[in-house]
Amino acid sequence: GGRHTPFFPGYRPQFYVRTTDVTGTISQFTADDGSVAEMVMPGDRIKMTAELINPIAIEQGMRFAIREGGRTVGAGVVSQIIK
């Protein structure tokens, strides 16, 4: 499964939350040490900012999957909702 190559700001995967899927654009990555990361390698743990193209019902603490081409390439938890 998963990706074998890095991804960069501007990456547009599908975000799956419960039964809903929506495309989102990832604009920024932050490494665990707080530094801004220019790219994300497979296996990295990061915080990211993503903007979804459509509004969906989502709450802080919800889990989501990141999918690309029918494969799950990442997973996460909503830590903050930016209006």
C-alpha positions in Angstrom: 0.0 0.0 0.0 0.9 3.6 0.4 3.1 6.0 -1.5 6.8 5.3 -2.3 7.7 8.9 -3.3 7.5 12.2 -1.3 4.8 14.8 -1.7 4.9 18.6 -1.5 2.7 21.6 -0.7 -0.1 21.7 -3.3 -0.7 17.9 -3.1 -4.5 17.2 -3.6 -5.5 13.8 -2.3 -8.9 12.6 -1.2 -9.8 12.9 2.5 -12.1 10.2 3.9 -14.0 11.1 7.0 -16.6 8.5 8.2 -18.7 7.9 5.1 -17.7 11.1 3.2 -14.9 11.7 0.8 -13.7 15.1 -0.4 -10.6 16.5 -2.2 -8.4 18.8 -0.3 -5.3 20.8 -1.0 -2.4 20.5 1.5 -0.8 23.9 1.9 1.8 23.4 4.6 3.6 20.7 6.6 5.1 21.1 10.1 7.6 18.5 11.5 7.3 17.1 15.0 10.0 19.5 16.2 7.9 22.5 14.9 10.0 23.3 11.8 8.3 23.8 8.5 8.9 20.9 6.2 9.4 21.4 2.4 8.3 17.9 1.6 7.0 14.7 3.3 8.6 11.3 2.8 6.7 8.1 3.3 6.6 7.2 7.0 7.0 10.8 8.2 4.8 12.1 11.1 3.7 15.6 10.4 1.1 18.3 11.2 -0.4 19.7 8.0 -2.9 22.4 6.9 -5.4 21.3 4.4 -8.3 23.1 2.7 -11.2 21.0 1.5 -12.9 21.9 -1.8 -16.4 21.4 -0.3 -17.6 21.9 3.3 -18.3 18.7 5.2 -19.5 17.8 8.7 -16.2 17.4 10.6 -15.2 18.0 14.2 -12.0 18.3 16.2 -10.7 14.8 17.2 -12.2 13.0 14.2 -10.0 10.5 12.4 -9.6 10.6 8.6 -7.8 8.6 5.9 -5.9 10.2 3.0 -6.3 8.2 -0.2 -4.8 8.5 -3.7 -5.8 6.3 -6.6 -7.8 3.9 -4.5 -5.0 3.3 -2.0 -4.7 4.7 1.6 -1.5 6.7 1.7 -2.0 8.3 5.2 -4.2 8.8 8.2 -4.7 11.4 10.8 -6.7 13.2 13.4 -8.3 16.6 13.1 -6.5 18.8 15.6 -8.0 22.2 14.7 -10.7 23.6 12.3 -9.9 26.9 10.7 -12.9 28.7 9.4 
